[in-house]
């Protein structure tokens, strides 16, 4: 009782000062301002463009509580709900203190809030990234009540808006249809974007959104909030438009089936909600995220990625040493950096000849590879290419030695029939013994074969019929603890192999988030490599991810020409998954030259500013432009899709150039024996941006493409 009285007196003593307190979170162009109201609660005062002169935005009158609690007077969907050990389901959070510290040109701010009656503390954490206009927000929840408390809602952050209208863009899909964009006007009530799949959590709904204020924004115009959650598990975004037309946005872990028992003095840390805002349209928010990711969000963002040849389309699981070593020559002919051996190389008692057996038994299959992986590494090196390997360490087939030996290592319901997806189950990664097992799969593979230069980490199913033998009576912790356990394993992998290139794959794009991407160099956007579909898929992901994170492979999927497929893949991290020996001499020459061209242009694509000039949605063509930071060079990708005779193609105005510079425009990546319809002409940057050029100077043909190089003279 004495402790509670002290807390109350402390809060009262600070109340008069706190009411004058203002906490400003600022980047180059945006400000998020909090203040303290007469009740001592933290409120969001302003969020938007930084107003001049400095401090002018302090006149804003916003008064919505920053982190809404449950159980008191607010009728909104709360950011946090807690049930105390005496059964009281309410929480009041009053301002205690704020602290800001500089991190070079960036800043970190911690705002401490406390309940005046119960010993519960919430700390709102923020990091502001000045040059990229990015804000990262998360919360810490802790208490020192005598008994555990129940957390039933625990958002990372909330934001509040007052606009005339709201337009929400979501990124949904399914296997082979990832990151499909849908925009809709929000109406009164609640709109929820969420996942309940646990593992491979964003199989249907990606954890990212765009929100336009007042009007539907386009690439270059309108107010836009872009947000994503750095969490590789169940997520939830809530959009609540109240009866006064104010919008309240919450972001965090989905509390579905995840009531969390918080022990005294235990700290519950939420994942980061990462967001940006711009009044210059969706294109600017994308560039903010892409530049932030390169510098802070992904592993080794400025380190060159490896081009590669994968064997999957050429062999599936039907291969042996001779087949594989013959394929190494194809990688050498293409001029790529690496050969990637995909699924099917392991297990002996239950050989991995299909997806129904062997998963979990990570020893080299002696019949297929009698000399082991080390032999393949050396044979690849002899032909001038590196060697990479496929792993799916979190999963198990019932038809495996692992399943027989460790039934207690598997997530499955007792007293219920097992449910299989792709003939497999998920290992109970919450169990420390399983964490050791998964880490050792990677470590053993690397230490026994030290020349391995790349890993493809796959995850081909979600959670269903799920129960953890290790958690026993705390099954509501399962979804959260699994993701935390995955991060523990990845931390161990990165501690020992800090710069090993690893692709994040999940049956396609089932895991694409910045919680995981700090451990990975790239991700596999989709198993769908049809180039026409890939334009849409890569377009969707480009709103949040830079090009060097999107593995884009040229395969035989689809009915487009090799050039069209190659031009689409050159907008990402280029790779091949194709039988090179089936190429004609012209196709091989073209592909070899394309790799050379890609290596010359890749820095512009990977690190430059992206301008999505023409969207593939609702148009018969798509145009993308990447421009170097110094505006000296640009690359333009032009794709004619399912065009018709009646289609009219006006001039295309480029963007992001220097109007005072002169630029030479030339076509590259031509197929042998073809001539460019583009004249090798010089234009001023002002002309290219305000008059434009024709990207269809020759005969218009469906499913054709052009790549233009634009260089300042």
C-alpha positions as CSV (number, residue, x, y, z in Angstrom):
1,X,0.0,0.0,0.0
2,X,2.8,2.4,0.9
3,X,4.4,1.7,-2.5
4,X,1.2,2.5,-4.3
5,X,0.9,5.7,-2.3
6,X,4.4,6.7,-3.3
7,X,3.6,6.1,-7.0
8,X,0.5,8.2,-6.7
9,X,2.4,11.1,-5.0
10,X,5.1,11.0,-7.6
11,X,2.6,11.2,-10.4
12,X,0.8,14.1,-8.7
13,X,4.0,16.0,-8.1
14,X,4.9,15.8,-11.7
15,X,1.4,16.6,-13.0
16,X,1.7,20.4,-13.3
17,X,5.1,20.2,-15.0
18,X,3.9,17.3,-17.2
19,X,1.0,19.3,-18.5
20,X,3.5,21.6,-20.1
21,X,5.7,18.8,-21.3
22,X,5.9,18.2,-25.1
23,X,7.8,15.3,-26.7
24,X,8.8,15.9,-30.3
25,X,9.9,13.1,-32.6
26,X,11.3,14.6,-35.8
27,X,12.9,13.5,-39.0
28,X,13.9,15.7,-41.9
29,X,10.3,16.1,-43.1
30,X,7.9,14.8,-40.5
31,X,7.1,15.3,-36.9
32,X,5.2,13.3,-34.3
33,X,4.4,15.3,-31.2
34,X,3.1,14.1,-27.9
35,X,2.0,16.2,-24.9
36,X,0.4,15.6,-21.5
37,X,-3.2,16.5,-20.8
38,X,-4.8,17.8,-17.6
39,X,-5.3,14.3,-16.4
40,X,-1.6,13.5,-16.7
41,X,-2.1,11.2,-19.7
42,X,0.0,11.1,-22.8
43,X,-1.8,12.4,-25.9
44,X,-0.9,12.6,-29.6
45,X,-0.9,16.3,-30.4
46,X,0.3,16.3,-34.0
47,X,1.6,14.0,-36.8
48,X,2.5,15.2,-40.2
49,X,4.8,17.4,-42.2
50,X,7.3,19.4,-40.1
51,X,5.9,23.0,-39.9
52,X,8.1,26.0,-40.2
53,X,9.2,28.0,-38.4
54,X,10.5,25.5,-35.9
55,X,7.9,24.7,-33.2
56,X,4.9,26.1,-35.2
57,X,3.3,22.6,-35.1
58,X,3.0,22.9,-31.3
59,X,-0.2,24.9,-31.9
60,X,-2.0,21.7,-33.0
61,X,-4.8,20.7,-30.7
62,X,-4.9,16.9,-31.0
63,X,-6.0,15.3,-27.7
64,X,-6.4,11.6,-28.4
65,X,-4.7,9.3,-25.8
66,X,-1.5,8.0,-27.4
67,X,-1.7,4.4,-26.1
68,X,-5.4,3.6,-25.4
69,X,-6.1,1.4,-22.4
70,X,-9.0,-0.9,-21.7
71,X,-11.4,-0.9,-18.9
72,X,-11.9,2.8,-18.3
73,X,-13.9,5.4,-20.2
74,X,-12.5,5.0,-23.7
75,X,-14.8,3.2,-26.1
76,X,-12.1,2.5,-28.7
77,X,-10.4,-0.8,-29.5
78,X,-7.5,-0.6,-26.9
79,X,-3.8,-0.8,-27.5
80,X,-3.4,-2.7,-24.2
81,X,-5.7,-4.7,-22.0
82,X,-4.6,-6.2,-18.7
83,X,-6.3,-8.3,-16.1
84,X,-4.7,-7.8,-12.7
85,X,-4.2,-10.6,-10.2
86,X,-7.1,-9.4,-8.2
87,X,-9.4,-9.7,-11.3
88,X,-9.6,-6.0,-12.1
89,X,-9.6,-5.6,-15.9
90,X,-8.7,-1.9,-16.1
91,X,-5.5,0.1,-16.7
92,X,-4.8,3.8,-16.5
93,X,-1.5,5.1,-17.8
94,X,-0.1,8.4,-16.6
95,X,3.0,10.2,-17.8
96,X,6.1,9.8,-15.7
97,X,9.1,10.8,-17.8
98,X,10.6,11.1,-21.3
99,X,14.2,10.7,-22.4
100,X,15.8,11.3,-25.8
101,X,19.3,10.4,-26.8
102,X,21.1,11.0,-30.1
103,X,22.4,8.2,-32.4
104,X,24.4,10.2,-34.9
105,X,21.7,12.1,-36.9
106,X,19.0,9.7,-35.6
107,X,17.4,9.7,-32.2
108,X,15.9,7.3,-29.7
109,X,13.1,8.4,-27.3
110,X,11.6,6.5,-24.3
111,X,8.4,7.6,-22.8
112,X,7.5,6.1,-19.4
113,X,3.9,5.7,-18.4
114,X,2.6,4.2,-15.1
115,X,-0.7,3.2,-13.5
116,X,-1.3,5.3,-10.3
117,X,-3.0,2.4,-8.5
118,X,-1.4,-0.8,-9.8
119,X,2.4,-1.3,-10.1
120,X,2.3,-1.5,-13.9
121,X,4.7,0.3,-16.2
122,X,4.6,0.8,-20.0
123,X,7.5,2.3,-21.8
124,X,6.8,3.6,-25.3
125,X,10.0,3.4,-27.4
126,X,10.7,5.3,-30.6
127,X,13.6,5.5,-33.0
128,X,13.6,8.3,-35.6
129,X,15.7,7.9,-38.8
130,X,16.3,11.5,-39.9
131,X,17.3,11.1,-43.6
132,X,14.8,8.4,-44.4
133,X,11.8,9.9,-42.6
134,X,11.2,6.6,-40.8
135,X,9.9,6.1,-37.3
136,X,10.1,2.8,-35.4
137,X,7.8,2.3,-32.4
138,X,7.5,-0.4,-29.9
139,X,6.4,-0.9,-26.3
140,X,7.6,-2.6,-23.1
141,X,5.1,-3.8,-20.5
142,X,6.1,-4.8,-17.0
143,X,4.7,-5.0,-13.5
144,X,5.6,-6.0,-10.0
145,X,2.3,-7.2,-8.6
146,X,2.6,-10.2,-6.3
147,X,1.0,-12.6,-8.8
148,X,1.1,-12.9,-12.6
149,X,-1.2,-10.7,-14.7
150,X,-3.0,-11.5,-17.9
151,X,-2.3,-9.5,-21.1
152,X,-5.0,-9.9,-23.7
153,X,-4.0,-7.0,-25.9
154,X,-0.5,-5.5,-26.4
155,X,-0.2,-3.3,-29.5
156,X,3.2,-2.0,-30.5
157,X,1.9,1.4,-31.2
158,X,-1.2,3.6,-32.0
159,X,-1.6,6.5,-34.4
160,X,-4.6,8.9,-34.7
161,X,-5.8,10.9,-37.7
162,X,-8.5,13.5,-38.5
163,X,-9.1,13.7,-42.2
164,X,-12.2,13.9,-44.5
165,X,-11.7,10.5,-46.0
166,X,-9.4,7.5,-45.7
167,X,-8.2,5.0,-48.3
168,X,-6.5,1.8,-47.3
169,X,-4.3,-0.4,-49.5
170,X,-3.6,-3.9,-48.4
171,X,-1.3,-6.6,-49.8
172,X,-3.0,-10.0,-49.8
173,X,-2.8,-13.2,-51.8
174,X,-2.1,-16.9,-51.6
175,X,0.6,-19.2,-52.8
176,X,1.7,-17.9,-56.2
177,X,-0.4,-14.8,-55.9
178,X,1.5,-12.9,-53.2
179,X,1.4,-9.1,-52.5
180,X,-1.8,-8.5,-54.6
181,X,-2.8,-4.9,-54.0
182,X,-6.4,-3.8,-53.2
183,X,-7.4,-0.3,-52.3
184,X,-10.7,0.6,-50.6
185,X,-12.3,3.5,-48.8
186,X,-12.6,3.0,-45.1
187,X,-16.1,3.5,-43.6
188,X,-17.3,3.9,-40.0
189,X,-16.4,0.9,-37.8
190,X,-13.4,-1.4,-37.7
191,X,-11.3,-2.9,-40.5
192,X,-8.8,-5.6,-39.4
193,X,-5.9,-6.9,-41.4
194,X,-4.4,-9.9,-39.6
195,X,-2.9,-13.4,-39.6
196,X,-3.5,-16.4,-37.5
197,X,-1.1,-18.8,-39.2
198,X,1.7,-18.6,-36.7
199,X,4.5,-19.9,-39.0
200,X,4.5,-18.7,-42.6
201,X,2.2,-16.0,-41.1
202,X,1.7,-13.8,-44.1
203,X,0.7,-16.6,-46.5
204,X,-2.6,-14.7,-47.2
205,X,-2.1,-11.2,-45.8
206,X,1.3,-9.4,-45.9
207,X,2.1,-7.4,-42.7
208,X,2.2,-4.0,-44.5
209,X,-0.3,-1.4,-45.6
210,X,-0.7,2.1,-47.1
211,X,-3.1,4.6,-45.8
212,X,-4.1,7.7,-47.8
213,X,-5.7,10.7,-46.1
214,X,-8.4,12.9,-47.6
215,X,-8.1,11.5,-51.1
216,X,-6.8,8.3,-52.8
217,X,-3.1,9.1,-53.3
218,X,-1.1,8.2,-56.4
219,X,2.6,7.8,-56.8
220,X,3.5,11.5,-56.6
221,X,0.5,13.2,-54.9
222,X,-1.4,12.8,-51.7
223,X,-0.8,12.2,-48.0
224,X,0.3,8.7,-47.3
225,X,1.1,6.6,-44.2
226,X,3.1,3.4,-45.0
227,X,3.4,0.9,-42.1
228,X,4.7,-2.5,-41.5
229,X,5.3,-4.8,-38.5
230,X,8.8,-6.3,-37.8
231,X,7.4,-9.7,-36.7
232,X,7.6,-13.1,-38.3
233,X,4.4,-14.3,-36.6
234,X,0.7,-13.5,-36.2
235,X,0.1,-9.8,-36.7
236,X,-2.8,-7.4,-36.5
237,X,-3.5,-4.0,-37.9
238,X,-6.7,-2.3,-36.7
239,X,-8.3,0.7,-38.4
240,X,-11.2,2.2,-36.5
241,X,-13.2,5.1,-37.8
242,X,-15.3,6.6,-35.1
243,X,-18.5,8.5,-35.3
244,X,-16.6,11.8,-35.5
245,X,-14.7,10.5,-38.5
246,X,-11.4,10.2,-36.6
247,X,-9.3,7.2,-37.5
248,X,-7.4,5.2,-34.9
249,X,-4.7,2.8,-36.2
250,X,-3.2,0.1,-34.0
251,X,-0.4,-2.3,-35.0
252,X,1.1,-5.2,-33.2
253,X,1.1,-9.0,-32.5
254,X,-2.3,-10.5,-33.1
255,X,-3.6,-11.4,-29.6
256,X,-5.8,-14.2,-31.1
257,X,-5.4,-17.3,-28.9
258,X,-2.5,-15.6,-27.3
259,X,-3.4,-14.4,-23.9
260,X,-0.1,-13.9,-22.2
261,X,0.6,-14.6,-18.5
262,X,3.1,-12.0,-17.5
263,X,5.1,-12.8,-14.4
264,X,6.2,-10.2,-11.8
265,X,9.2,-8.2,-13.1
266,X,9.0,-10.0,-16.5
267,X,9.3,-7.6,-19.4
268,X,7.0,-8.1,-22.4
269,X,8.5,-6.4,-25.4
270,X,6.4,-5.9,-28.5
271,X,7.9,-6.0,-32.0
272,X,8.5,-2.7,-33.8
273,X,5.9,-1.0,-35.9
274,X,7.9,0.8,-38.6
275,X,6.2,3.7,-40.5
276,X,6.7,6.7,-42.6
277,X,4.5,9.6,-43.9
278,X,4.7,11.8,-47.0
279,X,2.5,14.3,-48.7
280,X,4.2,13.5,-52.0
281,X,2.4,10.2,-52.7
282,X,3.2,6.5,-52.4
283,X,6.4,6.7,-54.4
284,X,8.1,8.8,-51.7
285,X,7.0,6.5,-48.9
286,X,8.5,3.6,-50.9
287,X,11.8,5.3,-51.4
288,X,11.9,6.1,-47.7
289,X,11.4,2.5,-46.8
290,X,13.9,1.2,-49.4
291,X,16.7,3.5,-48.3
292,X,16.0,2.8,-44.6
293,X,16.1,-0.9,-45.3
294,X,19.5,-0.7,-47.1
295,X,21.0,1.1,-44.2
296,X,19.2,-0.3,-41.2
297,X,16.6,-3.0,-42.0
298,X,18.3,-5.9,-43.8
299,X,21.5,-7.8,-43.3
300,X,24.5,-6.3,-45.2
301,X,22.3,-4.0,-47.2
302,X,25.2,-2.5,-49.2
303,X,27.0,-5.8,-49.8
304,X,26.8,-7.3,-53.3
305,X,24.4,-10.2,-53.7
306,X,25.2,-13.4,-55.5
307,X,23.7,-14.2,-58.9
308,X,23.0,-17.9,-59.1
309,X,21.7,-21.0,-60.9
310,X,19.3,-23.2,-59.1
311,X,18.8,-26.9,-60.1
312,X,15.1,-27.3,-59.1
313,X,13.4,-26.7,-62.5
314,X,16.1,-28.8,-64.2
315,X,16.1,-31.8,-62.0
316,X,13.5,-31.6,-59.1
317,X,14.6,-34.2,-56.6
318,X,15.7,-36.6,-59.4
319,X,19.5,-36.1,-59.5
320,X,22.9,-37.6,-58.7
321,X,26.4,-36.3,-58.6
322,X,26.9,-36.5,-62.4
323,X,23.7,-34.6,-63.1
324,X,24.7,-31.9,-60.7
325,X,28.3,-31.5,-61.7
326,X,27.1,-31.2,-65.3
327,X,24.8,-28.4,-64.3
328,X,27.8,-26.5,-62.8
329,X,29.0,-26.0,-66.3
330,X,25.8,-24.2,-67.1
331,X,26.4,-21.8,-64.2
332,X,29.9,-21.1,-65.5
333,X,28.5,-20.5,-69.1
334,X,26.0,-18.0,-67.7
335,X,28.7,-16.2,-65.7
336,X,26.7,-16.4,-62.4
337,X,28.4,-16.5,-59.0
338,X,26.9,-19.6,-57.5
339,X,25.1,-22.9,-58.0
340,X,22.3,-23.6,-55.6
341,X,21.4,-27.2,-54.8
342,X,17.7,-27.3,-53.8
343,X,15.5,-29.9,-52.0
344,X,16.2,-33.7,-52.3
345,X,19.8,-34.1,-51.3
346,X,19.4,-35.7,-47.8
347,X,18.0,-38.7,-45.8
348,X,18.9,-42.4,-46.2
349,X,16.4,-44.6,-44.3
350,X,13.6,-42.6,-45.8
351,X,15.2,-41.0,-48.9
352,X,14.1,-37.6,-49.9
353,X,12.8,-38.5,-53.3
354,X,9.5,-36.6,-52.8
355,X,8.0,-34.2,-50.4
356,X,6.5,-37.0,-48.3
357,X,9.7,-38.4,-46.7
358,X,13.0,-37.6,-45.2
359,X,12.4,-34.1,-43.9
360,X,14.2,-33.8,-40.6
361,X,17.0,-36.4,-41.4
362,X,19.8,-34.0,-42.4
363,X,22.5,-36.4,-43.5
364,X,23.6,-36.5,-47.2
365,X,21.8,-39.2,-49.2
366,X,24.6,-41.7,-50.0
367,X,22.9,-43.1,-53.1
368,X,22.6,-39.7,-54.8
369,X,25.7,-38.1,-53.4
370,X,28.2,-40.9,-52.4
371,X,31.0,-38.4,-52.0
372,X,29.0,-35.9,-49.9
373,X,28.4,-32.2,-50.2
374,X,32.1,-31.4,-49.8
375,X,32.8,-33.0,-53.2
376,X,30.2,-30.9,-54.9
377,X,31.6,-27.7,-53.3
378,X,35.1,-28.5,-54.7
379,X,33.7,-29.5,-58.2
380,X,31.8,-26.3,-58.4
381,X,34.9,-24.3,-57.4
382,X,36.9,-26.0,-60.2
383,X,34.4,-24.5,-62.6
384,X,34.6,-21.1,-61.1
385,X,31.3,-21.0,-59.2
386,X,30.4,-21.1,-55.5
387,X,28.1,-23.6,-54.0
388,X,24.9,-23.1,-52.0
389,X,22.4,-25.5,-50.3
390,X,18.7,-25.7,-49.5
391,X,17.5,-26.3,-45.9
392,X,14.1,-26.5,-44.2
393,X,15.2,-27.0,-40.6
394,X,12.0,-26.2,-38.8
395,X,10.0,-29.0,-40.4
396,X,9.6,-32.8,-40.3
397,X,7.9,-35.5,-42.3
398,X,6.1,-38.2,-40.4
399,X,8.1,-40.6,-42.6
400,X,11.4,-39.8,-41.1
401,X,13.8,-41.0,-38.4
402,X,13.4,-37.8,-36.5
403,X,9.7,-38.2,-36.2
404,X,10.2,-41.7,-34.8
405,X,12.9,-40.7,-32.3
406,X,11.3,-37.5,-31.1
407,X,7.5,-37.5,-31.1
408,X,7.8,-34.9,-28.3
409,X,9.5,-32.5,-30.6
410,X,6.5,-31.9,-32.8
411,X,3.7,-29.3,-32.7
412,X,0.4,-31.3,-32.8
413,X,-2.8,-31.7,-30.8
414,X,-3.1,-34.6,-28.4
415,X,-6.2,-36.8,-28.9
416,X,-6.7,-35.4,-32.5
417,X,-5.6,-36.7,-35.9
418,X,-2.5,-35.1,-37.3
419,X,-3.0,-32.5,-40.0
420,X,-0.5,-32.5,-42.8
421,X,0.3,-29.7,-45.2
422,X,2.8,-30.6,-47.9
423,X,3.1,-33.9,-46.0
424,X,4.8,-32.3,-43.1
425,X,4.6,-31.0,-39.6
426,X,6.3,-28.2,-37.6
427,X,8.9,-28.9,-35.0
428,X,8.4,-27.4,-31.5
429,X,11.0,-24.7,-31.7
430,X,10.0,-23.4,-28.3
431,X,11.8,-26.5,-26.8
432,X,15.5,-25.5,-26.3
433,X,16.5,-29.0,-27.4
434,X,14.8,-28.4,-30.7
435,X,16.5,-24.9,-31.0
436,X,19.8,-26.7,-30.5
437,X,18.8,-29.3,-33.2
438,X,17.9,-26.6,-35.7
439,X,21.0,-24.5,-35.1
440,X,23.2,-27.7,-35.4
441,X,21.6,-28.5,-38.8
442,X,23.1,-25.2,-40.1
443,X,26.3,-25.5,-38.1
444,X,27.0,-29.1,-39.1
445,X,26.3,-28.4,-42.7
446,X,28.7,-25.4,-42.7
447,X,31.5,-26.9,-40.6
448,X,31.6,-30.2,-42.5
449,X,31.5,-28.3,-45.8
450,X,33.3,-25.0,-45.2
451,X,33.1,-23.9,-48.8
452,X,29.3,-23.6,-48.8
453,X,28.7,-19.9,-49.7
454,X,24.9,-19.6,-49.5
455,X,21.8,-21.1,-47.8
456,X,18.2,-21.1,-48.9
457,X,16.1,-21.4,-45.7
458,X,12.7,-22.6,-46.5
459,X,9.4,-23.0,-44.5
460,X,6.7,-24.7,-46.4
461,X,3.7,-24.8,-44.0
462,X,1.7,-22.8,-41.5
463,X,0.5,-23.8,-38.1
464,X,-2.7,-25.8,-37.7
465,X,-4.0,-28.3,-35.1
466,X,-1.2,-26.8,-33.0
467,X,-0.2,-27.7,-29.5
468,X,3.3,-27.6,-27.9
469,X,4.4,-30.5,-25.6
470,X,7.0,-28.3,-24.1
471,X,4.6,-25.5,-23.0
472,X,2.2,-27.9,-21.3
473,X,-0.4,-25.6,-19.6
474,X,0.7,-22.3,-21.3
475,X,-0.5,-23.1,-24.8
476,X,-1.7,-19.5,-25.3
477,X,2.0,-18.5,-25.4
478,X,2.7,-20.7,-28.4
479,X,2.4,-18.3,-31.2
480,X,4.5,-15.7,-29.5
481,X,7.1,-18.0,-28.1
482,X,7.6,-19.8,-31.4
483,X,8.6,-16.6,-33.2
484,X,10.8,-15.5,-30.3
485,X,12.5,-19.0,-30.4
486,X,13.0,-18.6,-34.2
487,X,14.8,-15.4,-33.5
488,X,17.0,-17.0,-30.8
489,X,18.1,-19.6,-33.4
490,X,18.8,-17.0,-36.0
491,X,20.8,-14.9,-33.5
492,X,23.0,-18.0,-32.9
493,X,23.4,-18.6,-36.6
494,X,24.4,-15.0,-37.2
495,X,26.8,-14.9,-34.2
496,X,28.8,-17.7,-35.9
497,X,28.1,-16.9,-39.5
498,X,27.6,-13.1,-39.5
499,X,27.8,-12.4,-43.3
500,X,26.8,-15.7,-44.9
501,X,24.2,-14.9,-47.6
502,X,20.9,-16.6,-46.7
503,X,17.6,-16.4,-48.6
504,X,14.4,-16.3,-46.6
505,X,11.9,-18.6,-48.4
506,X,8.5,-19.7,-47.2
507,X,6.7,-21.6,-49.9
508,X,7.1,-18.4,-51.8
509,X,6.5,-15.1,-49.9
510,X,5.0,-16.6,-46.7
511,X,7.6,-14.7,-44.6
512,X,8.4,-11.2,-45.7
513,X,8.9,-8.8,-42.8
514,X,11.6,-6.8,-41.1
515,X,11.6,-8.9,-38.0
516,X,13.2,-11.7,-40.1
517,X,15.1,-9.6,-42.7
518,X,17.7,-8.4,-40.3
519,X,19.0,-12.0,-40.3
520,X,18.7,-12.5,-44.1
521,X,20.2,-11.0,-47.2
522,X,17.1,-11.6,-49.5
523,X,13.8,-13.2,-49.7
524,X,11.9,-15.4,-52.2
525,X,8.8,-13.3,-53.2
526,X,6.8,-16.2,-54.8
527,X,7.1,-19.7,-56.3
528,X,5.3,-18.1,-59.2
529,X,8.1,-17.1,-61.6
530,X,5.8,-16.4,-64.6
531,X,7.3,-13.1,-65.7
532,X,3.9,-11.4,-66.3
533,X,2.7,-12.3,-62.8
534,X,6.1,-11.4,-61.3
535,X,5.6,-7.8,-62.6
536,X,2.6,-7.5,-60.2
537,X,4.3,-9.4,-57.4
538,X,7.5,-7.4,-57.5
539,X,5.5,-4.2,-57.9
540,X,3.6,-4.9,-54.7
541,X,6.7,-5.7,-52.6
542,X,8.5,-2.7,-53.9
543,X,6.4,-0.5,-51.7
544,X,8.4,-1.6,-48.7
545,X,11.5,-3.6,-49.9
546,X,14.5,-2.6,-52.0
547,X,15.3,-4.5,-55.2
548,X,18.3,-6.3,-53.8
549,X,16.1,-8.2,-51.3
550,X,13.8,-9.7,-54.0
551,X,15.2,-12.9,-55.5
552,X,14.0,-13.0,-59.1
553,X,14.8,-16.1,-61.1
554,X,14.4,-16.8,-64.8
555,X,12.6,-20.1,-65.4
556,X,10.5,-21.7,-68.1
557,X,7.3,-20.8,-66.3
558,X,5.0,-18.7,-68.5
559,X,4.7,-18.1,-72.2
560,X,6.9,-15.1,-72.6
561,X,10.2,-14.8,-74.5
562,X,13.5,-15.4,-72.7
563,X,14.2,-11.7,-73.1
564,X,11.0,-10.7,-71.4
565,X,11.6,-13.1,-68.5
566,X,15.1,-11.8,-68.1
567,X,14.1,-8.1,-68.2
568,X,11.6,-8.7,-65.4
569,X,14.2,-10.6,-63.3
570,X,16.7,-7.8,-63.7
571,X,14.5,-5.6,-61.5
572,X,15.4,-7.8,-58.5
573,X,18.3,-10.0,-57.4
574,X,18.9,-11.9,-60.6
575,X,19.0,-15.7,-60.7
576,X,18.3,-18.6,-63.0
577,X,16.3,-21.8,-62.3
578,X,16.5,-23.4,-65.8
579,X,18.3,-26.1,-67.8
580,X,21.0,-24.1,-69.5
581,X,21.9,-27.0,-71.8
582,X,18.5,-26.6,-73.5
583,X,19.4,-23.0,-74.6
584,X,20.0,-22.3,-78.2
585,X,23.4,-20.7,-78.9
586,X,21.6,-17.3,-79.3
587,X,19.8,-17.8,-76.0
588,X,23.0,-18.7,-74.2
589,X,24.8,-15.7,-75.6
590,X,22.0,-13.4,-74.7
591,X,21.9,-14.8,-71.1
592,X,25.6,-14.5,-70.6
593,X,25.6,-11.0,-71.9
594,X,22.5,-10.2,-69.7
595,X,24.4,-11.3,-66.6
596,X,27.3,-9.0,-67.6
597,X,24.9,-6.1,-68.2
598,X,23.1,-6.8,-64.9
599,X,26.4,-6.7,-63.0
600,X,27.1,-3.3,-64.6
601,X,23.7,-1.9,-63.8
602,X,22.9,-3.6,-60.6
603,X,24.1,-0.8,-58.2
604,X,21.6,1.6,-59.8
605,X,18.7,-1.0,-59.4
606,X,19.7,-2.1,-55.9
607,X,20.6,1.2,-54.3
608,X,19.0,3.8,-56.5
609,X,15.7,5.6,-56.1
610,X,12.7,3.8,-57.6
611,X,10.0,5.6,-59.6
612,X,7.0,3.5,-60.5
613,X,6.0,5.5,-63.5
614,X,3.2,3.4,-64.9
615,X,1.5,0.8,-62.7
616,X,0.7,-2.7,-64.1
617,X,-2.7,-2.4,-62.4
618,X,-5.3,-1.2,-65.0
619,X,-2.8,-0.5,-67.7
620,X,-1.6,-2.6,-70.7
621,X,2.0,-1.8,-69.8
622,X,4.3,-1.0,-66.9
623,X,7.2,1.3,-66.5
624,X,9.8,1.4,-63.7
625,X,12.8,3.7,-63.3
626,X,15.7,3.4,-61.0
627,X,18.0,6.5,-60.6
628,X,21.3,6.7,-58.8
629,X,21.5,9.0,-55.8
630,X,23.8,11.5,-57.7
631,X,21.3,11.6,-60.6
632,X,24.1,10.6,-63.0
633,X,22.6,7.3,-64.2
634,X,19.2,5.7,-64.5
635,X,17.7,2.4,-65.8
636,X,14.2,2.3,-67.2
637,X,12.3,-1.0,-67.5
638,X,9.4,-1.0,-70.0
639,X,7.0,-4.0,-70.2
640,X,4.2,-4.3,-72.8
641,X,1.8,-6.8,-71.2
642,X,-1.5,-8.0,-72.7
643,X,-1.8,-5.2,-75.2
644,X,-4.6,-4.6,-77.7
645,X,-4.7,-2.9,-81.1
646,X,-6.8,-0.1,-79.6
647,X,-4.2,0.7,-76.9
648,X,-2.6,4.2,-77.2
649,X,0.8,4.7,-75.7
650,X,1.6,8.3,-75.0
651,X,5.1,9.7,-74.2
652,X,6.5,8.6,-70.9
653,X,7.9,11.3,-68.6
654,X,10.9,10.2,-66.6
655,X,11.4,11.3,-63.0
656,X,14.1,12.0,-60.5
657,X,16.7,13.4,-63.0
658,X,18.6,16.6,-62.9
659,X,16.8,19.1,-65.2
660,X,20.1,20.9,-65.9
661,X,22.0,17.8,-67.0
662,X,22.0,16.2,-70.5
663,X,21.4,12.5,-70.7
664,X,22.1,9.9,-73.4
665,X,19.4,7.3,-73.7
666,X,20.3,3.9,-75.2
667,X,18.7,0.5,-75.2
668,X,20.6,-2.4,-73.6
669,X,20.0,-6.1,-73.1
670,X,19.1,-6.7,-76.7
671,X,18.7,-10.2,-78.0
672,X,21.4,-11.3,-80.5
673,X,20.4,-10.4,-84.1
674,X,17.9,-7.7,-83.1
675,X,18.2,-4.0,-83.7
676,X,17.0,-1.3,-81.3
677,X,14.1,0.9,-82.4
678,X,15.5,3.6,-80.0
679,X,17.9,6.2,-81.4
680,X,21.0,6.7,-79.3
681,X,19.9,10.3,-78.5
682,X,20.8,13.0,-76.0
683,X,18.0,14.9,-74.1
684,X,18.0,17.4,-71.3
685,X,16.8,16.2,-68.0
686,X,14.2,18.9,-68.2
687,X,12.9,17.5,-71.5
688,X,12.8,13.9,-70.3
689,X,10.8,14.9,-67.2
690,X,8.4,17.4,-68.7
691,X,8.0,16.4,-72.3
692,X,9.0,12.7,-72.2
693,X,9.9,10.1,-74.8
694,X,8.2,7.3,-76.6
695,X,9.0,3.9,-75.2
696,X,7.2,2.2,-78.2
697,X,9.0,3.7,-81.2
698,X,8.7,0.4,-83.2
699,X,5.9,-2.1,-83.7
700,X,3.9,-2.8,-80.6
701,X,3.9,-6.5,-79.7
702,X,2.3,-8.0,-76.5
703,X,4.7,-9.5,-74.0
704,X,7.7,-7.6,-75.2
705,X,10.1,-5.4,-73.1
706,X,12.9,-2.8,-73.3
707,X,15.6,-1.8,-70.9
708,X,17.0,1.7,-71.4
709,X,20.2,3.1,-69.9
710,X,20.2,6.8,-69.2
711,X,23.6,8.4,-68.6
712,X,24.5,12.0,-67.9
713,X,27.1,13.5,-70.2
